[in-house]
Each structure stands twice: as structure tokens, then as C-alpha cells.
Amino acid sequence: IGVLLSENEGMPNAVMEYMAHKLPVVTNAHEGCLDLLGLDYESYTENSAEQVRNKLEVFIQDKELRKEIGKRNEQRIAQQFSIEKYVKQLETLLYH
């Protein structure tokens, strides 16, 4: 289970790495994480010990949920940062 609690974050490398390693993520719903994980992600939390504990307990107790969300995270990060997508963006910058 990857955890990143921050009031303000750009595009967080830690969350990207968690996703690439098939981990579910507990994090705040700031712009960078919203871009990476999506608006409908289940594990956004406030910086409250009780809320964080509740989110972690769900993952700790449910191995299948951890695997399911981890797999979705890996697929999402692979789609967002594929080599093909990178090359297309680079070509757009260079040739337009």
C-alpha cells in the first residue's frame, strides 16, 4: 500500500512509482494525484489520522481489493506514460 499525504503536490513521482508497482494508493485529492489516479479513485483522504487509518484498514483487510486496485493503477500509469504516447507528444512539440 503506497501512502502520500501532502497538502500540495505537482505530479508526484512517489505515486507514479506506487502505481507502476501495482500498489493501491492512499493519498490526498490534489491536482497531481487527480491527474494520475482519476476523479473516481476510491482512496483519496484528508490529512486526518482517522480517515487515513480507515482507508488503510480497508486495504489491509481485503487482499483481493488491494490486487484489483493495484492492477488498475499499473494499467493506468502504463497508458498515461507509454513510449508511444511520449513519442507522439515529443513529435507534436518538435513539428508543430
C-alpha positions as CSV (number, residue, x, y, z in Angstrom):
1,I,0.0,0.0,0.0
2,G,1.5,3.3,-1.1
3,V,0.8,6.4,1.0
4,L,1.5,10.0,0.1
5,L,-0.1,12.7,2.3
6,S,0.6,16.2,1.1
7,E,-1.4,19.5,1.0
8,N,0.0,20.4,-2.3
9,E,1.9,18.3,-4.9
10,G,2.8,18.6,-8.5
11,M,3.0,15.3,-10.4
12,P,4.2,13.1,-7.5
13,N,6.8,10.6,-8.6
14,A,6.1,8.5,-5.5
15,V,2.5,7.9,-6.6
16,M,3.7,7.1,-10.1
17,E,6.1,4.5,-8.7
18,Y,3.4,3.0,-6.4
19,M,1.2,2.7,-9.5
20,A,3.9,1.1,-11.6
21,H,4.5,-1.5,-8.8
22,K,0.8,-2.5,-8.7
23,L,0.1,-0.9,-5.3
24,P,-3.1,0.7,-4.2
25,V,-2.5,4.3,-3.1
26,V,-3.9,6.3,-0.2
27,T,-3.4,10.0,-0.9
28,N,-4.9,13.4,-1.0
29,A,-7.1,14.6,-3.9
30,H,-4.8,17.3,-5.1
31,E,-4.3,18.1,-8.8
32,G,-1.3,15.8,-9.5
33,C,-2.9,12.8,-7.9
34,L,-6.3,13.5,-9.6
35,D,-4.4,13.5,-12.9
36,L,-2.7,10.2,-12.2
37,L,-5.4,8.3,-10.4
38,G,-8.6,9.8,-11.8
39,L,-11.6,11.6,-10.4
40,D,-13.3,8.4,-9.3
41,Y,-10.4,6.9,-7.3
42,E,-11.6,5.3,-4.1
43,S,-8.7,6.1,-1.8
44,Y,-8.5,9.9,-1.6
45,T,-8.4,11.1,2.0
46,E,-7.9,14.2,4.1
47,N,-4.8,14.6,6.3
48,S,-6.8,13.2,9.3
49,A,-5.4,10.3,11.2
50,E,-8.8,8.7,11.5
51,Q,-9.5,9.0,7.7
52,V,-6.1,7.7,6.8
53,R,-6.4,4.8,9.3
54,N,-9.9,3.9,7.8
55,K,-8.6,3.8,4.3
56,L,-5.6,1.7,5.3
57,E,-7.7,-0.7,7.2
58,V,-9.8,-1.4,4.1
59,F,-6.8,-2.3,2.1
60,I,-5.1,-4.3,4.9
61,Q,-8.2,-6.4,5.4
62,D,-9.0,-7.0,1.7
63,K,-6.2,-8.7,-0.2
64,E,-8.4,-9.0,-3.4
65,L,-9.2,-5.3,-3.3
66,R,-5.5,-4.5,-3.0
67,K,-4.7,-6.6,-6.0
68,E,-7.6,-5.3,-8.1
69,I,-6.8,-1.6,-7.5
70,G,-3.1,-2.2,-7.8
71,K,-3.6,-3.8,-11.2
72,R,-5.8,-0.9,-12.3
73,N,-3.1,1.5,-11.1
74,E,-0.5,-0.3,-13.1
75,Q,-2.6,-0.3,-16.3
76,R,-3.5,3.4,-15.9
77,I,0.1,4.5,-15.4
78,A,1.2,2.4,-18.4
79,Q,-1.4,4.0,-20.6
80,Q,-0.6,7.5,-19.4
81,F,3.2,7.2,-19.8
82,S,3.6,4.7,-22.6
83,I,6.5,5.1,-25.0
84,E,4.1,5.6,-27.9
85,K,2.3,8.4,-26.1
86,Y,5.7,10.0,-25.2
87,V,6.8,9.9,-28.8
88,K,3.6,11.4,-30.0
89,Q,3.9,14.3,-27.5
90,L,7.5,14.8,-28.5
91,E,6.6,14.9,-32.2
92,T,3.9,17.4,-31.5
93,L,6.4,19.7,-29.7
94,L,9.0,19.3,-32.4
95,Y,7.0,19.5,-35.5
96,H,4.1,21.9,-34.7
